[in-house]
Amino acid sequence: VQLQASGGGLVQAGGSLRPSCAASGRTFSTYGMGWFRQAPGKERRFVAAISWSGGSTYYTDSVKGRFTISRDNAKNTVYLQMNSPKPEDTAVYYCAVAKSRWVATQTDQYDYWGQGTLVTVSS
């Protein structure tokens, strides 16, 4: 089982970026998926989650209205559309597969984790 995150990089504040995460070795279409982030010296924190069908999503307050999580089950891939990013969004972003079908916000509700992709937002 592997989760390969990509699409991070350097972006200016107010721009846009779309990290993605492709899963292989297993079909994840029946599991919720999520994105977390970890800034230097800080703990890993929840960003966004999506249910198995994509019908339910949930976001941490600081990204609501700016970030959008989506998934393509045919491609076993989850995306995080980041619009109007801010310097405080700078972090390593991790994708993860939940233990259930539904949205989940805690790290212990996830089974598998990607290696992370660095997003740096310049002011």
C-alpha positions as CSV (number, residue, x, y, z in Angstrom):
1,V,0.0,0.0,0.0
2,Q,1.4,3.3,-1.1
3,L,0.2,6.9,-1.1
4,Q,2.2,9.2,-3.4
5,A,1.7,12.9,-2.8
6,S,2.7,15.4,-5.4
7,G,2.0,18.9,-6.5
8,G,3.4,20.9,-3.7
9,G,5.9,23.7,-4.3
10,L,6.3,27.4,-3.9
11,V,3.3,29.7,-4.5
12,Q,2.7,33.3,-3.8
13,A,0.1,34.4,-1.4
14,G,-3.2,34.8,-3.2
15,G,-2.2,32.3,-5.9
16,S,-3.3,28.7,-6.2
17,L,-1.9,25.2,-6.0
18,R,-3.4,21.7,-6.2
19,P,-1.6,19.0,-4.4
20,S,-2.7,15.5,-5.3
21,C,-2.3,12.0,-3.7
22,A,-2.4,8.8,-5.6
23,A,-3.0,5.5,-3.9
24,S,-1.8,2.2,-5.1
25,G,-1.7,-1.4,-3.9
26,R,-5.3,-1.3,-2.8
27,T,-8.6,0.2,-3.8
28,F,-9.5,3.1,-1.6
29,S,-12.9,4.0,-3.1
30,T,-14.7,2.7,-0.1
31,Y,-12.7,4.7,2.5
32,G,-12.7,8.3,3.5
33,M,-9.5,10.3,2.8
34,G,-8.0,13.3,4.3
35,W,-5.3,15.9,4.3
36,F,-3.2,17.0,7.3
37,R,-0.3,19.4,7.5
38,Q,2.7,19.9,9.7
39,A,4.6,23.2,10.0
40,P,8.2,23.2,11.4
41,G,8.2,22.7,15.1
42,K,4.5,22.0,15.3
43,E,2.3,19.0,15.5
44,R,0.5,17.5,12.6
45,R,-3.0,19.0,12.2
46,F,-6.1,18.3,10.3
47,V,-6.9,20.3,7.2
48,A,-9.7,18.6,5.2
49,A,-11.5,15.3,4.8
50,I,-13.8,13.7,2.3
51,S,-16.1,10.7,2.6
52,W,-15.8,7.6,0.4
53,S,-18.3,8.9,-2.2
54,G,-17.2,12.5,-2.1
55,G,-20.6,13.4,-0.8
56,S,-19.4,14.8,2.5
57,T,-16.5,17.1,3.2
58,Y,-15.2,18.8,6.3
59,Y,-12.6,21.5,6.8
60,T,-10.7,23.1,9.6
61,D,-11.9,26.6,10.1
62,S,-8.8,28.4,8.9
63,V,-9.1,27.0,5.3
64,K,-12.9,27.1,4.8
65,G,-13.8,29.0,1.7
66,R,-10.2,28.8,0.4
67,F,-9.4,25.1,0.1
68,T,-11.4,22.3,-1.6
69,I,-10.9,18.6,-1.2
70,S,-12.1,16.3,-3.9
71,R,-11.5,12.7,-5.1
72,D,-11.5,10.7,-8.3
73,N,-12.2,7.1,-7.3
74,A,-11.5,5.8,-10.8
75,K,-8.0,7.1,-10.4
76,N,-7.6,6.3,-6.6
77,T,-6.6,9.9,-6.2
78,V,-7.5,12.7,-3.8
79,Y,-6.9,16.4,-4.4
80,L,-6.6,19.6,-2.4
81,Q,-7.3,22.7,-4.3
82,M,-5.6,25.6,-2.5
83,N,-6.9,29.0,-3.5
84,S,-5.7,32.2,-2.0
85,P,-3.1,30.5,0.2
86,K,-1.5,32.5,3.0
87,P,2.0,32.3,4.4
88,E,0.6,30.6,7.5
89,D,-0.5,27.7,5.2
90,T,3.2,26.8,4.7
91,A,3.7,23.2,5.8
92,V,4.3,19.7,4.7
93,Y,1.0,18.4,3.6
94,Y,0.2,14.7,4.2
95,C,-2.6,12.7,2.6
96,A,-4.1,9.7,4.5
97,V,-6.7,7.0,4.1
98,A,-9.3,6.7,6.9
99,K,-10.3,3.5,8.7
100,S,-14.0,4.1,7.8
101,R,-16.1,5.4,4.9
102,W,-16.7,8.7,6.5
103,V,-15.0,12.0,7.2
104,A,-12.5,11.9,10.0
105,T,-10.5,14.6,11.7
106,Q,-8.1,12.8,14.1
107,T,-4.9,11.2,13.1
108,D,-5.7,8.0,14.9
109,Q,-8.8,7.6,12.6
110,Y,-6.4,7.0,9.7
111,D,-4.6,3.9,8.6
112,Y,-2.2,4.8,5.8
113,W,-0.2,7.9,5.2
114,G,1.7,9.4,2.3
115,Q,5.2,10.8,2.5
116,G,4.2,14.4,2.4
117,T,4.6,17.2,0.0
118,L,6.0,20.6,0.9
119,V,3.9,23.7,0.3
120,T,5.6,27.1,0.8
121,V,3.6,30.3,0.5
122,S,5.5,33.4,0.0
123,S,4.2,36.8,1.0
